[in-house]
Amino acid sequence: MMELTLTKIISLAAVDAVNPCALAVLTLMLIAILTYNPTKRYKVLAVGLAFSFTVFFVYLLYGLVIVRFFQLITLLTNIRLTLYKILAVFAILLGLLNLKDFVRYKPGGLLTEMPMRFRPTVKRIISGVTSVKGAIVIGSFVTIFLLPCTMGPYIIAGGILSALELLKTLPWLLLYNLIFISPMIGITVVVFIGFTTVENISKWREKNIKYLHFIAGLIILGLGIAMLMGWV
């Protein structure tokens, strides 16, 4: 029987939260806003929060779909214990892929970053955002492009949560996605108050991207091994 724990959901959400591609999309959007409105810092706050919470709600819907998908699979085949082991192996694989990006980094890594072929399109779309309304529309749209690099931990979380009734998964999905968007909100706030600039954050991300993969890799690899061994 699948044991639902707070540690699992928080760990998976933390892996998603440090995902480089989600942070890259936000910084590109804030740079676009400041380019069009260099003296209107409040727009950074409004647009950044609008984008972050749009991602939050869209990903919440994705989460419900993922959970329901796993529930239908287990309902039809009664393989819940096997599914748990499959999710554990997938977590280990995802952890190893992130660690590979730390050892030998290459942009657009499988299941760890946004594919390179998507990036010009996303950058072009984001560069046109100048308002809160635009941030909401674009935030809804670019989640499709974010999925290839963020869906790994979310799929594992959805599989774990499928042991619950669909309605009872809502608090867990709300917690997961709040953790997921917390770096986006943090970046928005520190830029708004003038603690740093978007350019500095973008440079920090580029400089430390390998270490973000390292942290994510260790967390999800450890979780995967613990799940496979039956420790959690």
Contacts in CASP RR format, 6 or more apart in sequence:
PFRMAT RR
TARGET T0000
AUTHOR 0000-0000-0000
METHOD contacts of the structure
MODEL  1
MMELTLTKIISLAAVDAVNPCALAVLTLMLIAILTYNPTKRYKVLAVGLA
FSFTVFFVYLLYGLVIVRFFQLITLLTNIRLTLYKILAVFAILLGLLNLK
DFVRYKPGGLLTEMPMRFRPTVKRIISGVTSVKGAIVIGSFVTIFLLPCT
MGPYIIAGGILSALELLKTLPWLLLYNLIFISPMIGITVVVFIGFTTVEN
ISKWREKNIKYLHFIAGLIILGLGIAMLMGWV
1 80 0 8 1.000
1 81 0 8 1.000
1 163 0 8 1.000
2 80 0 8 1.000
2 81 0 8 1.000
2 83 0 8 1.000
2 84 0 8 1.000
2 160 0 8 1.000
2 163 0 8 1.000
3 232 0 8 1.000
4 160 0 8 1.000
4 161 0 8 1.000
4 163 0 8 1.000
4 164 0 8 1.000
4 172 0 8 1.000
5 232 0 8 1.000
7 232 0 8 1.000
8 157 0 8 1.000
8 160 0 8 1.000
8 223 0 8 1.000
8 227 0 8 1.000
8 232 0 8 1.000
9 157 0 8 1.000
9 160 0 8 1.000
9 161 0 8 1.000
9 172 0 8 1.000
9 175 0 8 1.000
9 176 0 8 1.000
10 175 0 8 1.000
10 179 0 8 1.000
11 219 0 8 1.000
11 220 0 8 1.000
11 223 0 8 1.000
12 153 0 8 1.000
12 154 0 8 1.000
12 156 0 8 1.000
12 157 0 8 1.000
12 176 0 8 1.000
12 220 0 8 1.000
12 223 0 8 1.000
13 153 0 8 1.000
13 157 0 8 1.000
13 175 0 8 1.000
13 176 0 8 1.000
13 177 0 8 1.000
13 179 0 8 1.000
13 180 0 8 1.000
14 179 0 8 1.000
14 219 0 8 1.000
15 98 0 8 1.000
15 153 0 8 1.000
15 216 0 8 1.000
15 217 0 8 1.000
15 219 0 8 1.000
15 220 0 8 1.000
16 22 0 8 1.000
16 150 0 8 1.000
16 153 0 8 1.000
16 154 0 8 1.000
16 176 0 8 1.000
16 179 0 8 1.000
16 180 0 8 1.000
17 179 0 8 1.000
17 180 0 8 1.000
17 181 0 8 1.000
17 182 0 8 1.000
17 183 0 8 1.000
18 183 0 8 1.000
18 212 0 8 1.000
18 215 0 8 1.000
18 216 0 8 1.000
19 112 0 8 1.000
19 149 0 8 1.000
19 150 0 8 1.000
19 212 0 8 1.000
19 216 0 8 1.000
20 113 0 8 1.000
20 149 0 8 1.000
20 205 0 8 1.000
20 209 0 8 1.000
20 212 0 8 1.000
20 213 0 8 1.000
21 113 0 8 1.000
21 114 0 8 1.000
21 146 0 8 1.000
21 149 0 8 1.000
21 150 0 8 1.000
22 55 0 8 1.000
22 146 0 8 1.000
22 149 0 8 1.000
22 150 0 8 1.000
22 180 0 8 1.000
22 183 0 8 1.000
22 184 0 8 1.000
23 183 0 8 1.000
23 184 0 8 1.000
23 187 0 8 1.000
23 201 0 8 1.000
23 205 0 8 1.000
24 114 0 8 1.000
24 202 0 8 1.000
24 205 0 8 1.000
25 114 0 8 1.000
25 122 0 8 1.000
25 126 0 8 1.000
25 142 0 8 1.000
25 145 0 8 1.000
25 146 0 8 1.000
26 48 0 8 1.000
26 51 0 8 1.000
26 52 0 8 1.000
26 184 0 8 1.000
26 187 0 8 1.000
26 188 0 8 1.000
27 187 0 8 1.000
27 198 0 8 1.000
27 201 0 8 1.000
27 202 0 8 1.000
27 205 0 8 1.000
28 122 0 8 1.000
28 123 0 8 1.000
28 126 0 8 1.000
28 127 0 8 1.000
29 47 0 8 1.000
29 48 0 8 1.000
29 51 0 8 1.000
29 126 0 8 1.000
29 129 0 8 1.000
29 135 0 8 1.000
29 138 0 8 1.000
30 44 0 8 1.000
30 47 0 8 1.000
30 48 0 8 1.000
30 187 0 8 1.000
30 188 0 8 1.000
30 191 0 8 1.000
30 198 0 8 1.000
31 198 0 8 1.000
31 199 0 8 1.000
31 202 0 8 1.000
32 126 0 8 1.000
32 127 0 8 1.000
32 128 0 8 1.000
32 129 0 8 1.000
32 130 0 8 1.000
33 43 0 8 1.000
33 44 0 8 1.000
33 47 0 8 1.000
33 48 0 8 1.000
33 129 0 8 1.000
33 130 0 8 1.000
34 44 0 8 1.000
34 198 0 8 1.000
36 130 0 8 1.000
37 43 0 8 1.000
37 130 0 8 1.000
41 191 0 8 1.000
41 192 0 8 1.000
41 194 0 8 1.000
42 192 0 8 1.000
43 131 0 8 1.000
44 188 0 8 1.000
44 191 0 8 1.000
44 192 0 8 1.000
44 198 0 8 1.000
45 188 0 8 1.000
45 189 0 8 1.000
45 192 0 8 1.000
46 132 0 8 1.000
47 129 0 8 1.000
47 131 0 8 1.000
47 132 0 8 1.000
47 134 0 8 1.000
47 135 0 8 1.000
48 135 0 8 1.000
48 184 0 8 1.000
48 188 0 8 1.000
49 185 0 8 1.000
49 188 0 8 1.000
50 132 0 8 1.000
50 134 0 8 1.000
50 135 0 8 1.000
50 136 0 8 1.000
51 135 0 8 1.000
51 136 0 8 1.000
51 138 0 8 1.000
51 139 0 8 1.000
51 184 0 8 1.000
52 181 0 8 1.000
52 184 0 8 1.000
52 185 0 8 1.000
52 188 0 8 1.000
53 181 0 8 1.000
54 135 0 8 1.000
54 136 0 8 1.000
54 139 0 8 1.000
54 140 0 8 1.000
55 139 0 8 1.000
55 143 0 8 1.000
55 146 0 8 1.000
55 180 0 8 1.000
55 181 0 8 1.000
55 184 0 8 1.000
56 177 0 8 1.000
56 178 0 8 1.000
56 180 0 8 1.000
56 181 0 8 1.000
58 139 0 8 1.000
58 140 0 8 1.000
58 143 0 8 1.000
59 143 0 8 1.000
59 150 0 8 1.000
59 154 0 8 1.000
59 177 0 8 1.000
59 180 0 8 1.000
60 173 0 8 1.000
60 174 0 8 1.000
60 177 0 8 1.000
62 143 0 8 1.000
62 147 0 8 1.000
62 154 0 8 1.000
63 154 0 8 1.000
63 158 0 8 1.000
63 173 0 8 1.000
64 166 0 8 1.000
64 169 0 8 1.000
64 170 0 8 1.000
64 173 0 8 1.000
66 154 0 8 1.000
66 155 0 8 1.000
66 158 0 8 1.000
66 159 0 8 1.000
67 158 0 8 1.000
67 159 0 8 1.000
67 161 0 8 1.000
67 162 0 8 1.000
67 166 0 8 1.000
67 169 0 8 1.000
67 173 0 8 1.000
68 162 0 8 1.000
68 166 0 8 1.000
70 83 0 8 1.000
70 158 0 8 1.000
70 159 0 8 1.000
70 162 0 8 1.000
71 162 0 8 1.000
71 166 0 8 1.000
73 79 0 8 1.000
73 83 0 8 1.000
74 80 0 8 1.000
74 83 0 8 1.000
74 162 0 8 1.000
80 163 0 8 1.000
83 159 0 8 1.000
83 162 0 8 1.000
84 160 0 8 1.000
84 227 0 8 1.000
85 227 0 8 1.000
85 228 0 8 1.000
87 155 0 8 1.000
87 156 0 8 1.000
87 159 0 8 1.000
87 160 0 8 1.000
87 227 0 8 1.000
88 224 0 8 1.000
88 225 0 8 1.000
88 227 0 8 1.000
88 228 0 8 1.000
89 224 0 8 1.000
89 228 0 8 1.000
90 152 0 8 1.000
90 155 0 8 1.000
90 156 0 8 1.000
91 153 0 8 1.000
91 156 0 8 1.000
91 220 0 8 1.000
91 221 0 8 1.000
91 222 0 8 1.000
91 223 0 8 1.000
91 224 0 8 1.000
91 227 0 8 1.000
92 221 0 8 1.000
92 222 0 8 1.000
92 224 0 8 1.000
92 225 0 8 1.000
92 228 0 8 1.000
94 111 0 8 1.000
94 112 0 8 1.000
94 152 0 8 1.000
94 153 0 8 1.000
94 156 0 8 1.000
94 217 0 8 1.000
94 220 0 8 1.000
95 216 0 8 1.000
95 217 0 8 1.000
95 218 0 8 1.000
95 220 0 8 1.000
95 221 0 8 1.000
96 217 0 8 1.000
96 221 0 8 1.000
97 109 0 8 1.000
97 110 0 8 1.000
97 111 0 8 1.000
97 112 0 8 1.000
97 217 0 8 1.000
98 112 0 8 1.000
98 213 0 8 1.000
98 214 0 8 1.000
98 216 0 8 1.000
98 217 0 8 1.000
98 220 0 8 1.000
98 221 0 8 1.000
99 213 0 8 1.000
99 214 0 8 1.000
99 217 0 8 1.000
99 218 0 8 1.000
99 221 0 8 1.000
101 109 0 8 1.000
101 112 0 8 1.000
101 113 0 8 1.000
101 210 0 8 1.000
101 213 0 8 1.000
102 210 0 8 1.000
102 211 0 8 1.000
102 213 0 8 1.000
102 214 0 8 1.000
102 217 0 8 1.000
105 209 0 8 1.000
105 210 0 8 1.000
105 213 0 8 1.000
107 113 0 8 1.000
107 116 0 8 1.000
108 114 0 8 1.000
108 115 0 8 1.000
108 116 0 8 1.000
108 149 0 8 1.000
109 115 0 8 1.000
109 149 0 8 1.000
111 148 0 8 1.000
111 149 0 8 1.000
111 151 0 8 1.000
111 152 0 8 1.000
112 149 0 8 1.000
112 213 0 8 1.000
112 216 0 8 1.000
113 149 0 8 1.000
114 122 0 8 1.000
114 145 0 8 1.000
114 146 0 8 1.000
114 148 0 8 1.000
114 149 0 8 1.000
115 148 0 8 1.000
115 149 0 8 1.000
118 145 0 8 1.000
118 148 0 8 1.000
121 145 0 8 1.000
122 142 0 8 1.000
122 145 0 8 1.000
125 138 0 8 1.000
125 141 0 8 1.000
125 142 0 8 1.000
126 138 0 8 1.000
126 142 0 8 1.000
128 138 0 8 1.000
129 135 0 8 1.000
129 138 0 8 1.000
150 180 0 8 1.000
153 220 0 8 1.000
154 176 0 8 1.000
156 220 0 8 1.000
157 172 0 8 1.000
157 176 0 8 1.000
158 169 0 8 1.000
161 169 0 8 1.000
161 172 0 8 1.000
161 173 0 8 1.000
162 169 0 8 1.000
164 172 0 8 1.000
187 198 0 8 1.000
187 201 0 8 1.000
190 196 0 8 1.000
190 201 0 8 1.000
191 197 0 8 1.000
191 198 0 8 1.000
191 201 0 8 1.000
205 212 0 8 1.000
223 232 0 8 1.000
226 232 0 8 1.000
END
